[in-house]
């Protein structure tokens, strides 16, 4: 219970810090809207190629935007840790009885909760644009959970890199290096059948695509709950692994002090 209490305290602290810079809140809301609306209009005729499971590209795209937004948010989440390191916030916490695990875990939880809030906003806008989730409330929950799990899995990686490198420039380079390749090696914007064979194979090992497939399954007709469950479990397992790596990296940081 101590870890949970301390983690929540630190999540609230980070939320308060975010509220002091409202420009970031605005960007967090507007950016996924831009993706949803612009991509939806730019590629709206691509469904004529077939294989999308729907004639509406915005319906195909909306759940994937939730996952993509969670992914990109996660790749940058380590910047918050670097900021705390540079301002000696982490060192001050180490001088208190605060749970060491909660220092890292709170960063991952905060990032996942942010992704969840953004997911709700994206889905509400998608609803206004005519997207219908045929599985109802359960479908909404699955999409939000998929976005959160993709976010938390990559947030763990981002936190580990932040603790190991402690450099903003390195974090930016890593985020840019993994961001676009993993996006385009997924079915976020294109149906699997329309991708080159080698890319079709690669998507099977791409965690971003695991989230996209789980989220999209509950939107399109003929939902396979087995597919949904398998991909969500895979993401949960990956989250456990990356969180453990981030925690291990934090111990390395402590030993370096």
C-alpha positions as CSV (number, residue, x, y, z in Angstrom):
1,X,0.0,0.0,0.0
2,X,2.9,2.3,0.7
3,X,4.1,2.1,-3.0
4,X,0.5,2.8,-4.2
5,X,0.1,5.8,-1.9
6,X,3.5,7.3,-2.8
7,X,3.0,6.7,-6.5
8,X,-0.4,8.5,-6.4
9,X,1.2,11.4,-4.5
10,X,3.9,11.8,-7.1
11,X,1.4,11.5,-10.0
12,X,-0.6,14.3,-8.5
13,X,2.6,16.4,-8.1
14,X,3.3,15.9,-11.8
15,X,-0.2,16.8,-12.7
16,X,0.0,20.0,-10.7
17,X,3.3,20.9,-12.5
18,X,1.6,20.3,-15.8
19,X,-1.3,22.6,-14.9
20,X,1.3,25.4,-14.4
21,X,2.1,25.2,-18.1
22,X,-1.3,25.2,-19.9
23,X,0.3,25.3,-23.3
24,X,1.2,21.7,-22.9
25,X,-2.3,20.8,-22.0
26,X,-3.6,22.5,-25.2
27,X,-1.0,20.8,-27.3
28,X,-1.9,17.4,-25.8
29,X,-5.5,17.9,-26.9
30,X,-5.0,19.6,-30.2
31,X,-2.3,17.4,-31.7
32,X,-4.3,14.1,-31.8
33,X,-7.2,16.1,-33.2
34,X,-5.0,17.2,-36.1
35,X,-3.9,13.6,-36.8
36,X,-7.5,12.3,-36.7
37,X,-9.0,15.0,-38.9
38,X,-6.1,15.6,-41.4
39,X,-5.2,12.0,-41.8
40,X,-8.8,11.1,-42.1
41,X,-9.3,13.6,-44.9
42,X,-6.0,12.9,-46.7
43,X,-6.5,9.2,-47.0
44,X,-10.3,9.0,-47.1
45,X,-10.4,7.4,-50.5
46,X,-7.7,4.7,-49.7
47,X,-10.4,2.3,-48.6
48,X,-11.1,1.7,-52.3
49,X,-8.0,-0.5,-52.3
50,X,-9.9,-3.0,-50.2
51,X,-8.9,-4.9,-47.0
52,X,-9.9,-2.2,-44.6
53,X,-13.0,-4.0,-43.3
54,X,-15.0,-0.8,-43.7
55,X,-15.7,1.8,-46.4
56,X,-15.1,4.6,-43.9
57,X,-11.4,5.5,-43.4
58,X,-12.1,7.6,-40.3
59,X,-13.7,4.5,-38.7
60,X,-10.6,2.5,-39.6
61,X,-8.3,5.2,-38.4
62,X,-9.9,6.4,-35.1
63,X,-8.9,3.5,-32.8
64,X,-5.4,3.5,-34.3
65,X,-5.0,7.3,-33.5
66,X,-5.7,6.5,-29.8
67,X,-2.9,4.0,-29.8
68,X,-0.5,6.1,-31.9
69,X,-1.1,9.1,-29.6
70,X,-0.3,6.9,-26.6
71,X,2.8,5.6,-28.3
72,X,4.2,9.1,-29.1
73,X,3.4,10.4,-25.7
74,X,5.3,7.5,-24.2
75,X,8.4,8.1,-26.2
76,X,8.7,11.6,-24.8
77,X,7.7,10.7,-21.2
78,X,11.4,10.3,-20.2
79,X,11.8,14.1,-20.6
80,X,9.9,14.5,-17.3
81,X,12.4,12.3,-15.5
82,X,15.3,14.1,-17.0
83,X,13.8,17.4,-15.9
84,X,13.5,16.0,-12.3
85,X,17.1,14.8,-12.4
86,X,18.5,18.1,-13.7
87,X,16.6,20.0,-10.9
88,X,17.7,17.6,-8.2
89,X,14.1,16.7,-7.5
90,X,14.9,12.9,-7.5
91,X,17.8,13.4,-5.1
92,X,15.6,15.2,-2.7
93,X,13.0,12.4,-2.8
94,X,15.9,10.0,-2.1
95,X,16.5,11.8,1.2
96,X,12.9,11.1,2.3
97,X,11.2,7.8,3.2
98,X,9.5,7.9,-0.3
99,X,9.3,4.5,-2.0
100,X,12.0,4.2,-4.6
101,X,9.8,2.2,-6.9
102,X,7.1,4.9,-6.8
103,X,9.6,7.5,-8.2
104,X,9.8,5.5,-11.5
105,X,6.3,4.0,-11.4
106,X,4.6,7.4,-11.0
107,X,6.2,8.6,-14.3
108,X,4.8,5.6,-16.1
109,X,1.3,5.8,-14.4
110,X,1.1,9.6,-15.1
111,X,1.9,9.0,-18.8
112,X,-0.7,6.2,-19.1
113,X,-3.4,8.3,-17.4
114,X,-2.6,11.2,-19.8
115,X,-3.0,8.8,-22.7
116,X,-6.4,7.6,-21.3
117,X,-7.7,11.2,-21.0
118,X,-6.6,11.9,-24.5
119,X,-8.2,8.7,-25.7
120,X,-11.6,9.7,-24.4
121,X,-11.3,13.1,-26.2
122,X,-10.3,11.4,-29.4
123,X,-13.2,8.9,-29.3
124,X,-15.7,11.7,-28.5
125,X,-14.5,13.6,-31.6
126,X,-14.5,10.4,-33.7
127,X,-18.1,9.8,-32.5
128,X,-19.0,13.3,-33.7
129,X,-17.4,12.5,-37.1
130,X,-19.7,9.5,-37.5
131,X,-17.5,6.7,-36.1
132,X,-19.6,3.9,-34.4
133,X,-18.1,1.3,-32.1
134,X,-20.4,-1.6,-32.6
135,X,-19.3,-3.4,-29.3
136,X,-20.5,-0.4,-27.3
137,X,-19.1,0.5,-23.9
138,X,-16.9,-2.6,-23.8
139,X,-15.3,-1.4,-27.0
140,X,-14.6,2.0,-25.6
141,X,-12.9,0.4,-22.6
142,X,-10.8,-1.9,-24.8
143,X,-9.6,1.0,-27.0
144,X,-8.6,3.1,-24.0
145,X,-6.9,0.2,-22.3
146,X,-5.0,-0.6,-25.5
147,X,-3.8,3.0,-25.7
148,X,-2.7,3.0,-22.0
149,X,-0.8,-0.3,-22.4
150,X,1.1,0.8,-25.5
151,X,1.9,4.0,-23.6
152,X,3.0,2.3,-20.4
153,X,5.1,-0.3,-22.3
154,X,7.1,2.4,-24.1
155,X,7.1,4.8,-21.2
156,X,9.0,2.1,-19.3
157,X,11.6,2.1,-22.1
158,X,11.7,5.9,-22.1
159,X,12.2,6.1,-18.4
160,X,15.0,3.6,-18.5
161,X,16.8,5.5,-21.3
162,X,16.3,8.8,-19.4
163,X,17.9,7.3,-16.2
164,X,20.8,5.7,-18.1
165,X,21.7,8.7,-20.3
166,X,20.4,11.7,-18.3
167,X,20.6,13.8,-21.5
168,X,17.8,15.6,-23.2
169,X,19.5,15.4,-26.6
170,X,19.8,11.6,-26.3
171,X,16.1,11.3,-25.4
172,X,15.1,13.4,-28.4
173,X,17.3,11.3,-30.7
174,X,15.9,8.0,-29.4
175,X,12.3,9.3,-29.6
176,X,12.8,10.3,-33.2
177,X,14.7,7.2,-34.1
178,X,12.0,4.7,-32.9
179,X,8.9,6.8,-33.5
180,X,8.3,6.9,-37.2
181,X,9.7,3.4,-38.1
182,X,7.4,1.7,-35.6
183,X,4.4,3.8,-36.8
184,X,4.9,2.9,-40.4
185,X,5.7,-0.7,-39.6
186,X,2.2,-1.1,-38.2
187,X,-1.3,-1.1,-39.6
188,X,-2.1,2.3,-38.1
189,X,-2.8,4.0,-41.4
190,X,-2.8,1.1,-43.9
191,X,-4.6,-2.2,-44.1
192,X,-2.3,-5.2,-43.7
193,X,-3.2,-6.7,-47.1
194,X,-2.0,-3.6,-48.9
195,X,1.5,-3.6,-47.3
196,X,4.6,-5.3,-48.7
197,X,5.1,-8.9,-47.5
198,X,8.2,-8.1,-45.4
199,X,6.3,-5.3,-43.6
200,X,3.3,-7.7,-43.0
201,X,5.8,-10.0,-41.2
202,X,7.4,-7.2,-39.3
203,X,4.1,-6.0,-37.9
204,X,3.7,-9.2,-36.0
205,X,6.6,-8.2,-33.7
206,X,5.6,-4.5,-33.4
207,X,4.0,-3.7,-30.0
208,X,2.4,-0.6,-31.6
209,X,0.6,-2.8,-34.0
210,X,-0.5,-5.1,-31.1
211,X,-2.4,-2.1,-29.7
212,X,-3.8,-1.0,-33.0
213,X,-5.1,-4.5,-33.8
214,X,-6.7,-4.9,-30.3
215,X,-8.3,-1.4,-30.6
216,X,-9.5,-1.8,-34.2
217,X,-11.1,-5.3,-33.6
218,X,-13.8,-3.8,-31.3
219,X,-14.7,-1.1,-33.9
220,X,-15.0,-3.1,-37.1
221,X,-17.6,-5.9,-37.6
222,X,-16.7,-9.5,-36.8
223,X,-14.8,-8.8,-33.6
224,X,-12.4,-11.6,-32.6
225,X,-12.2,-11.4,-28.8
226,X,-9.4,-13.9,-28.8
227,X,-7.3,-11.6,-30.9
228,X,-8.2,-8.7,-28.6
229,X,-7.3,-10.7,-25.5
230,X,-4.0,-12.0,-26.9
231,X,-2.7,-8.6,-28.0
232,X,-3.7,-6.9,-24.7
233,X,-2.0,-9.7,-22.7
234,X,1.2,-9.3,-24.8
235,X,1.2,-5.6,-24.1
236,X,0.7,-6.2,-20.4
237,X,3.6,-8.6,-20.4
238,X,5.8,-6.1,-22.2
239,X,4.8,-3.4,-19.8
240,X,5.9,-5.6,-16.9
241,X,9.3,-6.1,-18.6
242,X,9.9,-2.5,-19.5
243,X,8.8,-1.3,-16.0
244,X,11.3,-3.8,-14.5
245,X,14.0,-2.4,-16.8
246,X,13.2,1.2,-15.7
247,X,13.3,0.2,-12.0
248,X,16.6,-1.5,-12.6
249,X,18.0,1.6,-14.3
250,X,16.9,3.6,-11.3
251,X,18.9,1.4,-9.0
252,X,21.9,2.0,-11.3
253,X,21.3,5.7,-11.0
254,X,21.2,5.5,-7.2
255,X,24.5,3.6,-7.1
256,X,26.1,6.3,-9.2
257,X,25.4,9.0,-6.6
